[in-house]
């Protein structure tokens, strides 16, 4: 295993059903770890997941699923119907990688320069495939299961594109579930959050225009570098003075570019920033105050600020009933010691939000143990959590689609 293994804090008796699922998943666990590492070696960026989607479609077909490729370009849906039940369920895994140069030094490190599975989507795909095989061969349920392998979570809002192409009209789902691994949380532990679980994200590009000049004669210029410094400082007051202290807001200036020489005052400086929140009213406040502050601060120093604001993902808001169901299943499937019912919301963002706007469901958090953080060039998915997570999906499907 490549990271922390799972050690149960308390030995707990397992039901015959739980043992059946765990043993069935364990029988093929090593092959799915190998599959995960193969995907890791061949990462693909958003909407370029051709190899990964072909692999997914191939194995689902071999296991007896009806397979529907090409949704939102590289998305794949596998459908499995058993019995005569009318209930339907959707499970989603994301497939895309990030534009990051891997620095793990692992024997199965990325072979594609500048592209890396630095968020664990290779693990999410392998988890769902491991569950898919068991459910096809031994799954005890009565209804229709839709497995959604989504492209472009990172950079292209692939969930939104799949919905726009008729995802839920073609593949009805009474509920939709997904999960994401989370470094720093105990390996194999499952976190459940009712209500806002992940933040919205919006983007702003602030272009500050002054008047260039000689560095020795600043009085004859309008310095956009100085104005940008005042803007950045002022933006820190948005959360501390315009947002209710009991609510969440984050403003981060992640990029600043302007000028090329130490003795030249440039004409322009460009800032790029993100704003995150859980609630629509906070999201609106951040947008309005960012624009007003940037313009006012620039004008106070004789410069002009143009703010180009772009909406990103909405917040992930889990539905109460579906979240409670997921929590109950987790207690039975993993043991109470492995379920965190008071897991705190995360301020990162996820396009699963669009799926939850369209259908009831819940987005869950799976502990990755003591690993590097997400989007880090040294991150690696913890293979020890693959089998228990796959077993969890099996239990959730069988419980939700019970006869």
N, C-alpha and C positions, 0 to 999 in steps of 0.2 A: 504494500500500500504506500501511497505517496505522501500521506499526511497522517494526522491523528486517527487512530483506530477508535472504535466505539467500545467503551467499557460500561456495562450497566452498573449503576450505583447500588441497585438492590435487585437481587434475584427474584423474578416474578413468575408464577405459574402461567403457562400458556395454554390456551384452549386448543382443542384438536384442529379447529378451523385455522387459527393463527399459525399453528405449526405446519399445516398443509401449505399455506401460502408461503411462509418463510422458507420451507424446504424446497418448494417448487422454484422459487426465485433463486435460491442459493445454488441450485443445480447448474444454472447457466450464468452465474454471476461473473466468472472469469472471462467468459466470452464477451459479455457486455462491457467489462472494463477494457478489454482489448478493442472493442468497437469504439468506445469513448476516446481512447487514445489515438485511434486511427483518425477520427474526426478532428481531434486536437492537432494532429500533424498536418492536416489539410484544411485550415480555416478559410472561410470565405466571407467577404464583406456583405453588407446589406443588399438584398436583391441580386446577389451573385452566388447564392448557395446552390449551384447546379449539382455539384458532386454530392453534397450532403443530402439534398432532396431526392436525388436518384437512388442513393443508398437506402433512405427511409422508405421510398416507394417500393423498392425491390424486396426488402425483408417483410414489409407488411403484406405484400402480395403473396409471398411464400407462406405466410401464416394464415392465409384465408380471408384477409380483409378486402373489402371493396376499396380500391384506391383511386383517389381523385387528385392528380398532380396539376401543376400550372396555375394554381389560384394565387393571385397577386404575384404572378411571375414564377416564383420558385416555392410557393407554399404547397403543402400536401395535406390532404385529409384522408384518414383511414376510417372506414365504417364497418362496425361489427354488430350484427343483430342476432340475438338469441331469444328463443321463445316467442310468445305472442304479445308481450307487454308493450304498452304505448309510451312509456316514459323514455326520455332521451337525456343523455349526459354528454358534456364536452370536457375534454382535458386538453390543455395547451402546453406545448414546449416551444421555445424559441431556438433558432438554428444559427444565427449570424455571429460573426466575430468582429473584432475591433481593429482599427488601424494603429496597432501598437507593435513595436519590435520586441519579441519575446526575449527574456533574460533569465529563464529558469535553468538552462543548461541540462534539462531533462533529456533522456534518450528519445523520447517521443515529442520533443519540442517542435514548434511550427516549422514546416519546410517552405512556407510562403513568406518571403521577406516583407517585413513591415505589417504583417497581419497576424493576429493572435486571438485565441479564445481566452481573453483575460476577464471574462465575466461568468464563465461556467456554462455557457449555452450548450457546449458539447456534453456536459454532464446532464443537463436537463433533458436533452434529446435521448441520451442513452437510458436515463431513468424511465422515460415514457415508453421506449421501445422494449425494455425489460418487462415492464408491466403488460405491454401489448402482447408479447409472446405468451405469457402465462394466461392471460385472459382468453386468448384464442384457443389454447390447448386445454385449459382446466377451468376457465371462468364460469362461476355459477351465478348467472344473472338472467333477468327476463326484461328485455328492452333493447334499446339501440345506443351504442357507444360511438361517439365521434372523437377521434384523436386528431388534434389540430397541430400540425408542425408549421410554425409561423416563420416567415422571413422577416428580416429588417426591423427587429425590435430596437436596435441601437440607433440607427441613423435615418430610418425611413418610415416610421409609423406603420409597419407592416400589418398590424392588427386592424388599423383603420382602413387600409386598402383591401384587406380580405373581406371586411364587413361591407364595404362599398361594392364589392364584386358578388355580393349575395351569399356570404358565408352562412348566415343563420336562416335564410330562406331555403337554401339547398340542404343544409345540415342542421335541422332544428335541435335546440338544446334547452331543456327545462332549466338547466343550471350549467355554469361554466366554472372550472377551477384551473388554477395554475400555481406554480411554486417557483421560488428563487433561492438558490443557496446563499448563505450569508456568513462570511468570515467573522471570527471572533465570537460566534455563538457555538455552544457545545456541539460536537459532531453528532449528527443524527437527530438533534433536538428540533422540534417543530414549533414555530411561533404562529399564533393566531391573533389577528387584530380585527376587531369589529369597528366598522366605520372607516374614517380616513386612515389608510395604511401606508401610502407613499404620496409624496408631494407632487403638485403640478410643477411644470417647468416652463418658463418663458425666456425669450432671448431679446437682448437689446444691443444694437450697435449705435454708439454715440460718436458722432463726428464733430469735433470741435475745430472751428475755423477761426484763425486769427489773421495776422499779417506778418509774414516772414521778415527777417532782417539780420543784421550783424550781431553776434553775441556780445560785442563790445559796446553796442549802442541800443540797448533794450528799450530805451525811451522812444525810439523811432519805430518800434514794432509793436504788435499785439501778440503776446506770447501764449500760444495755445497749450504749451507744456505746463505752464503755471496754472492756466485755467483748468486743465484736466486734473491737476493735483487737487485743486479746490473742489472739483466735481466729485472725485473719488472720496474725498474726506466727507463731503456733505451727504453722499449716498449712505454712509454708515448710520446716519440719523433716521433713515426711513423706518427700519425695524424698531429701533430703540425709542422713537418718538411719535411714529404714526400708526403703529400696529399695537393692538391690545396686548399687554404683557403676558396674558394668559393664552394667546394664540401664537402660531408658528409662522415665521417669515425668514427667508434667507436671501440676501443680496450679495453676489460675489462678482467682482471685477476680475476676470481671468486673463485678460489680454489688453496690452497698451502698446501702441506703435506710433511713433512720430519722430521725424528728424533722422539725420544721417551723420552729422558732424557735431563735435562738442562746441564749436564756435559759431554755429548757425542756428538762429531761431526759425523753426519750420512754419509753414503756412497752416498745417493741419496735424491733429493728433486723433487717432481712432481708438476708442475703448470698446471692448466687447464684454458683456456681462450676462449673468443669469439671475432670475428671480424665482423663488420657490415658495409654495404655501400649501396649506391643506384645504382652505375654504375660499369660495368664490369672492366673498367680500374682501378678504385680505389680498387675494390675487389682483383685484381691481385697484385697491389702494396702492399696492406696489407699483403697478403700471403707471398710475396717474402721478404719484409722487416722484418716481424716477424721471419722468419727462419734465415735470415742473422744476425740480431741483437742478437738473443738468442745464436747462435753459437759463434759469435765473443766475446760477453761479457763473456760467460763461459770460453772460451779459454784464455782470458786475465788474468784470475785468476787461470789457471791451470786445470780447469774442462772441461767436455765435455757436450754438449747439443744435445739431439736428439729430433727433432720436428716431431710429428705425426699430420699431417694436414688433416682434414676431411671436405669436402664440405657439407654445409647444404642447406637450402632453397635459391633459387634465389630471387631477389627483386620482389615485386608486382608492376607491371607496367600497369597502367590502360590505356585503349585505348581511344583516344580523342573523337571520335564520340559517342561511347557508354557511356562515362562519361557525355558528354553534354546532351545526351538523359536522363540519370538518373537524372541529375540536373533539367532539364525542367519538368520532371514528378514530382519531389519533390516540386517544386514551386507550381504546380497546386494542388498536393495532400495534402501538409502540410502547405502551405502558405510561402511566401517569407521570413518572419521573422524567420522561422525554418530551413532555408537552408543556410549553410555556403559554399559559392562558392570559398572561399579562404582558405579552411582548409589546415593546414600544414601537410606534410608527417610525418609519424611516423617511428621511428627507431626500433620498434619491427618487428618481422618477421611472415610470414604467408604462409602456403603451398598452398593457393589459387593462388599463383604465378604460379604454374604448370598449373592450369586451364587456366590462362590468356596467357600462352605460347602456348597453344593448340587452344584456341578460343578467339575471341574478346570479350571484356566485361569490367566490372568495379567492384571494391571492395569499398564498402561505409562504412562510420563510423557513428554510431548512438550514440548520447549522452546519457550517463547513469546517468547524474546528479552528485550530490555531494556524491560519494560513495568511499569506499576504492579502491585502485588501483587493476588492474588485477594481478593475481597470488599472491594475498594477502590472508592470512587465514581469514580475516574479510570482504572480498569482498562479495557482494550479487548483483545479477541482479535486476534492478529496474523494478518491474512489471507494473509501470505506463506507460512505453514506449512500452509495448507489443502490445496493440491494434493499436496505430497509425503506428507502424512499419509494422504490418500485413496489414493494409489498404494501406500503401505505396506499398507493394509488389503487392497487387491486382491492383492498378492503373498502375503500371509498366507493368504487364502482359497484362492487357486489352489494354493499349496503344501500346505495342510492337506487339501484335497479333491482332490488330484491323482488321476488315473485309476490 
